[in-house]
């Protein structure tokens, strides 16, 4: 009886050690649970994006306003009777230096190059 009890206790200890200490035990369960949580959040974000896209597709199929908005923003079109105003902001000194590309290695205008 004592041998059977010690055998069962050793088997129990072995199984518990394998469950808690091996990579295939609880560590794997916790890793999979964290992956499930990440995927759930990503799926929720994608579901929101998909519903917004479905609404946009419906508006493009059924309504004229969405098509007009796309034409205005993407193609720069204006409707009849509208006046187009372009607002140009004044350049700052740093923006003008970036356009001149001051940091570029030696550069010289073509007109000032002497040909021999």
QUIRAMO-V278699 format. One record per residue. N is the residue number from 1. RES is the residue in one small letter. SS is DSSP state (@ for helix, = for strand, . for the rest). PSI is psi in whole degrees, 0 to 359 (NA if undefined). NEAR is the number of other ideal C-beta (glycine too) atoms within 8 Angstrom. Layout:
BEGIN
N/RES/SS/PSI/NEAR ; N/RES/SS/PSI/NEAR
END
This chain:
BEGIN
1/x/./318/4 ; 2/x/@/323/5 ; 3/x/@/317/6 ; 4/x/@/318/7 ; 5/x/@/316/8 ; 6/x/@/324/8 ; 7/x/@/315/8 ; 8/x/@/321/8 ; 9/x/@/319/8 ; 10/x/@/322/8 ; 11/x/@/318/8 ; 12/x/@/315/8 ; 13/x/@/319/8 ; 14/x/@/314/8 ; 15/x/@/321/8 ; 16/x/@/318/8 ; 17/x/@/318/9 ; 18/x/@/322/10 ; 19/x/@/315/9 ; 20/x/@/334/8 ; 21/x/@/337/6 ; 22/x/./162/9 ; 23/x/./341/5 ; 24/x/./2/6 ; 25/x/./234/11 ; 26/x/@/332/7 ; 27/x/@/318/9 ; 28/x/@/320/9 ; 29/x/@/315/8 ; 30/x/@/321/8 ; 31/x/@/317/8 ; 32/x/@/323/8 ; 33/x/@/321/8 ; 34/x/@/323/8 ; 35/x/@/321/8 ; 36/x/@/317/8 ; 37/x/@/318/8 ; 38/x/@/315/8 ; 39/x/@/326/8 ; 40/x/@/317/8 ; 41/x/@/315/8 ; 42/x/@/319/8 ; 43/x/@/321/8 ; 44/x/@/317/8 ; 45/x/@/317/8 ; 46/x/@/327/8 ; 47/x/@/321/8 ; 48/x/@/315/8 ; 49/x/@/318/8 ; 50/x/@/320/8 ; 51/x/@/325/8 ; 52/x/@/319/8 ; 53/x/@/323/8 ; 54/x/@/319/8 ; 55/x/@/320/8 ; 56/x/@/319/9 ; 57/x/@/317/8 ; 58/x/@/316/8 ; 59/x/@/322/10 ; 60/x/@/326/10 ; 61/x/@/321/6 ; 62/x/@/327/5 ; 63/x/./153/8 ; 64/x/@/332/5 ; 65/x/@/321/7 ; 66/x/@/320/10 ; 67/x/@/320/9 ; 68/x/@/319/9 ; 69/x/@/318/8 ; 70/x/@/316/10 ; 71/x/@/322/9 ; 72/x/@/312/10 ; 73/x/@/318/6 ; 74/x/@/323/6 ; 75/x/@/351/7 ; 76/x/./26/5 ; 77/x/./153/6 ; 78/x/./155/6 ; 79/x/./166/6 ; 80/x/./139/3 ; 81/x/./357/3 ; 82/x/./155/6 ; 83/x/./131/3 ; 84/x/./127/5 ; 85/x/./128/4 ; 86/x/./123/4 ; 87/x/./120/4 ; 88/x/./124/4 ; 89/x/./153/4 ; 90/x/./139/4 ; 91/x/./142/7 ; 92/x/./168/6 ; 93/x/@/321/6 ; 94/x/@/324/6 ; 95/x/@/321/8 ; 96/x/@/326/9 ; 97/x/@/323/8 ; 98/x/@/322/7 ; 99/x/@/325/7 ; 100/x/@/343/6 ; 101/x/./58/7 ; 102/x/./327/5 ; 103/x/./358/3 ; 104/x/./150/5 ; 105/x/./170/3 ; 106/x/./120/3 ; 107/x/./143/5 ; 108/x/./138/6 ; 109/x/./148/5 ; 110/x/@/325/5 ; 111/x/@/338/4 ; 112/x/@/1/6 ; 113/x/./130/7 ; 114/x/./135/4 ; 115/x/./130/3 ; 116/x/./NA/2
END
